[in-house]
Structures are given as C-alpha cells and as structure tokens.
Amino acid sequence: MTPRVLGILNVTPDSFSDGGCFVAVEDAVVHAQSMLAAGADMVDVGGESTRPGAEPVDVDTELRRVVPVIEALEGRCRISVDTRRAEVARAAVAAGASIINDVGANLGSVAAELGTGWIGTHVRGEPATMQRDPHYDDVVAEVCEFLTSVATAARTAGVEEIWIDPGFGFGKTLDHNLAVLANLDRLVATGWPVAVGTSRKAMLGTLLARSDGSDEPVPVDDRLIGSVTTATYAMVCGAALIRVHDVAAAKQAATVIAGDKHPRST
C-alpha cells in the first residue's frame, strides 16, 4: 500500500515554517486545494504552534482559527485537526474533521467518543520548554514504550484507526532525533501504523548545514532535500503516513516506494 501523505496547513501567525501565510480562511483553502492537487491524501489543520519555544494560545483563539477553515474544506477532502485540547478536537470534528492529530497523546478517549481516527504523538514537556535539556536513558525504548501504551489504551477505548508518531523535535535533542530515526524499524515492529513528521524541522537545518561545512543552520525554506530524504527513509522503514509541507515531492517519493515491491536478489 502506498504510504499516505498528510499535507500541513498551519493557520497560525507563528508556526516555524509558514506562520502567518494562511491565517485568512480564503488563503488557507487555496493552499489546501493546491496540496490536494499535488497529491495530498489528507489535510492537517493546526491552530496552535507547537514549535520549540512557542507559547500556548487560549482555546477560543484556537477555535477561531481552525473551525472556519475546516468548515470551508468539509466535503473536499479528509481533514485532521492538529491540537492538544479536547474542546478543539470536538469542535473540529463537528465542523468536518475525521482524524485527531493529538500532539500530546492524551485525546485517545475523545477520539473513541467521537468515532474518529487518532494520531498519538510522543512529546516530552510543553512546547514552550520542551527543548530545555531533554533527557532519556534510552530514547528509542522510551518512545516505543510510551507510544505502544497510549495506542493500546486508545484501541481499548474503542478507536479503530490509529497511528503512532515518535514526535521528531518534540522534547528531543538532535542526537535523540537521529537515534529514533535510525531505529524507526523498531517502532514499525510494534505493529501500530507509524506516522512521521520531519518536514523542514530544525534537525534538518543542522544536518544540511553540516553537509555544507557550515555552522549556521540552513533556512527553513531550503530544507526540501532533507525533508524528502528523511520521509523517504521513513517510508522504506515502513512508515504508513508522512506529514509534510512539500506535498508534490513527498507524493512522488511515496509512489516510488510503493512501486518498489520486487524481491531483493541474494
């Protein structure tokens, strides 16, 4: 099966990549349509930035951002809502969303109540503070254990459609991120469908700078190669869903991966 591509639609003024670009409903809808035309299978609408250092917004602000956009997109595509709040999840589903992209992995029971799909994401701490010296004894084992636990709880509560996301950049150093990336097969081996979102993240800015012999991170808009490379690697490892900004390139990669089903020579 071809891995699914989830197009990122941030309707925020402060997201790390496209903050401020799609705060108007009309602009958000146009961008969503362009991602769908490029091959996105679903669109992920987010009204609160979860970039490192981001301050939380109040519930009413988040609702004002996401609900009109979801209502405008309802019927055009499958929609997920990127949120940490039950109130926002419920309003988004009422407006037309059918997946809760749960940045915090605490809304499994809400997804069960509403009969939606659910993406449980690993995060250590809150966005405002999560990158302040995060520590793990064994990051791969701890991420796998946490996600297996929350996915099992969500299934027990009644959620039928589940993905687990290791949360690249969410309370993790570069070394933590690379360890999880190198061991994605262990997450896939849990049996739960894996979602991966590395698109344009800071880890890529650092790695791409190293490849250029520079100490200055590569700017967000110049991280396409790193984004596609890591998404492709994730899909080779067995990831079922990739969350991306650059849909056309990611869709091409997903199609190539799905077509590579020939037995390997020995």
Secondary structure, 3 states (H helix, E strand, C coil): CCCEEEEEEECCCCCCCCCCCCCCHHHHHHHHHHHHHCCCCEEEEECCCCCCCCCCCCHHHHHHHHHHHHHHHECCEEEEEEECCHHHHHHHHHHCCCEEEECCCCCHHHHHHHCCEEEEECCCCCCCCCCCCCCCCCHHHHHHHHHHHHHHHHHHHCCCCEEEECCCCCCCCHHHHHHHHHCHHHHHCCCCCEEECCCCCHHHHHHHHHHCCCCCCCCHHHCHHHHHHHHHHHHHHCCCEEEECCHHHHHHHHHHHHHCCCCCCC
